[in-house]
Amino acid sequence: MLYEDRPYHLISLAYKGGNLVTGTELCRKVISKGKAKLVLISWDCSDNTRKLFTDKCSYKGIPLKTFGAKDRLGRAVGKTDTAVVAVLDEGFSREILKHIDA
């Protein structure tokens, strides 16, 4: 596995383990409830989506990163296109951040 593929692998594992949610509505709900530990938005998401999640995460103090394209994030979780994902587990969020920032 290539090093740049590692974050996608971790996203996939988190999703399969029930520690990650996808889609605008589900992500908004877990952010509002304070359950999200990390939110990832794709670099090709809409400006409205970017503003919505930037504002929500800033207000709740949740880390937000722009990472990957919608199709690549979608493939990691077994869907077609995914613009936003929210990680619910602290350990997964730490590891994903570590590999994104490297």
C-alpha positions as CSV (number, residue, x, y, z in Angstrom):
1,M,0.0,0.0,0.0
2,L,1.3,3.4,-0.9
3,Y,1.7,5.9,1.9
4,E,-0.7,8.4,0.3
5,D,-3.3,5.6,0.3
6,R,-3.1,5.2,4.0
7,P,-5.7,7.9,5.0
8,Y,-8.2,6.3,2.6
9,H,-7.6,2.9,4.1
10,L,-8.2,4.3,7.6
11,I,-11.3,6.1,6.4
12,S,-12.6,2.8,5.1
13,L,-11.8,0.9,8.3
14,A,-13.5,3.6,10.4
15,Y,-16.6,3.4,8.2
16,K,-16.8,-0.4,8.3
17,G,-16.4,-0.3,12.1
18,G,-19.2,2.2,12.5
19,N,-16.9,5.0,13.5
20,L,-17.5,7.3,10.6
21,V,-20.6,8.8,8.9
22,T,-21.0,10.2,5.4
23,G,-23.2,12.7,3.7
24,T,-24.3,16.2,4.5
25,E,-27.3,15.5,6.7
26,L,-25.7,12.8,8.9
27,C,-22.5,14.8,9.3
28,R,-24.5,17.9,10.3
29,K,-26.4,15.8,13.0
30,V,-23.2,14.3,14.6
31,I,-21.5,17.7,14.6
32,S,-24.5,19.4,16.3
33,K,-24.5,16.6,18.9
34,G,-20.8,17.1,19.5
35,K,-20.0,13.5,18.5
36,A,-17.7,14.2,15.6
37,K,-13.9,14.2,16.3
38,L,-12.8,15.2,12.8
39,V,-14.6,16.3,9.7
40,L,-13.2,15.9,6.2
41,I,-14.5,17.7,3.2
42,S,-13.4,17.1,-0.4
43,W,-11.5,19.8,-2.2
44,D,-14.2,19.7,-5.0
45,C,-17.2,20.1,-2.8
46,S,-19.6,23.1,-3.4
47,D,-18.9,26.5,-1.8
48,N,-22.1,26.2,0.2
49,T,-21.0,22.8,1.7
50,R,-17.6,24.2,2.5
51,K,-19.1,27.3,4.2
52,L,-21.7,25.2,6.1
53,F,-19.1,22.8,7.6
54,T,-16.5,25.4,8.2
55,D,-18.9,27.4,10.2
56,K,-20.4,24.4,12.1
57,C,-17.0,23.0,12.9
58,S,-15.6,26.3,14.0
59,Y,-18.5,26.9,16.3
60,K,-18.3,23.4,17.9
61,G,-14.5,23.4,18.0
62,I,-14.2,20.3,15.7
63,P,-11.1,20.0,13.5
64,L,-11.9,20.3,9.8
65,K,-9.6,19.3,6.9
66,T,-10.0,19.5,3.2
67,F,-8.9,16.2,1.8
68,G,-9.3,14.3,-1.4
69,A,-11.8,14.4,-4.2
70,K,-15.4,13.4,-3.9
71,D,-15.0,10.3,-6.0
72,R,-12.0,9.1,-4.0
73,L,-13.6,9.7,-0.6
74,G,-16.7,7.9,-1.9
75,R,-14.7,4.9,-3.0
76,A,-13.2,4.6,0.4
77,V,-16.6,4.1,1.9
78,G,-18.2,2.1,-0.9
79,K,-20.2,4.9,-2.4
80,T,-20.0,6.9,-5.7
81,D,-19.3,10.5,-4.5
82,T,-19.0,11.7,-1.0
83,A,-18.3,15.3,-0.2
84,V,-18.1,15.1,3.6
85,V,-17.3,12.5,6.2
86,A,-17.3,12.8,10.0
87,V,-15.0,10.6,12.1
88,L,-16.6,9.6,15.4
89,D,-13.6,7.9,17.1
90,E,-10.7,9.9,18.6
91,G,-8.1,7.2,17.7
92,F,-9.1,7.1,14.1
93,S,-9.2,10.9,13.9
94,R,-5.7,11.2,15.3
95,E,-4.3,8.6,12.9
96,I,-6.1,10.0,9.8
97,L,-4.8,13.5,10.7
98,K,-1.3,12.2,11.2
99,H,-1.3,10.7,7.7
100,I,-3.0,13.7,6.0
101,D,-0.6,16.1,7.6
102,A,2.5,14.1,6.7
